[in-house]
Amino acid sequence: MASRLKHDDSGSQVDQLKQLSELHASGALSDGEFAAAKAKLLGAGSV
């Protein structure tokens, strides 16, 4: 999963969320992978 995502600091979180959503919608990410990647991107659990 992580290898499918391009990690660069120039992309905004919104752009990265859109990319995740597109991957999920296309079936490239499962529901679980999408949820985990979204949580990691948004920093869930780091509070």
C-alpha positions in Angstrom: 0.0 0.0 0.0 2.6 2.6 1.0 4.5 2.0 -2.2 1.5 3.2 -4.1 1.5 6.6 -2.5 3.9 9.3 -3.5 5.2 11.0 -0.4 6.4 14.5 -0.9 6.2 17.6 1.3 5.0 19.8 -1.5 1.6 18.2 -1.7 -1.1 19.5 0.6 -3.1 17.1 2.8 -6.1 17.8 0.6 -4.3 16.7 -2.5 -3.0 13.6 -0.7 -6.5 12.8 0.5 -7.9 13.1 -3.0 -5.2 10.7 -4.2 -6.1 8.2 -1.5 -9.8 8.6 -2.3 -9.1 7.9 -6.0 -7.0 4.8 -5.2 -9.7 3.6 -2.9 -12.5 4.2 -5.5 -10.5 2.4 -8.2 -10.0 -0.6 -5.9 -6.3 -0.1 -5.5 -6.8 0.3 -1.8 -9.0 -1.8 0.4 -11.3 -0.2 3.0 -8.8 -1.0 5.7 -5.8 0.3 3.7 -7.7 3.5 2.9 -8.7 4.0 6.6 -5.2 3.4 7.8 -3.5 5.6 5.2 -6.0 8.4 5.9 -5.5 8.1 9.7 -1.7 8.2 9.2 -2.0 11.3 6.9 -4.2 13.2 9.2 -2.1 12.2 12.2 -4.8 10.3 14.0 -3.6 8.8 17.2 -0.7 11.2 17.5 -2.6 13.4 19.9 
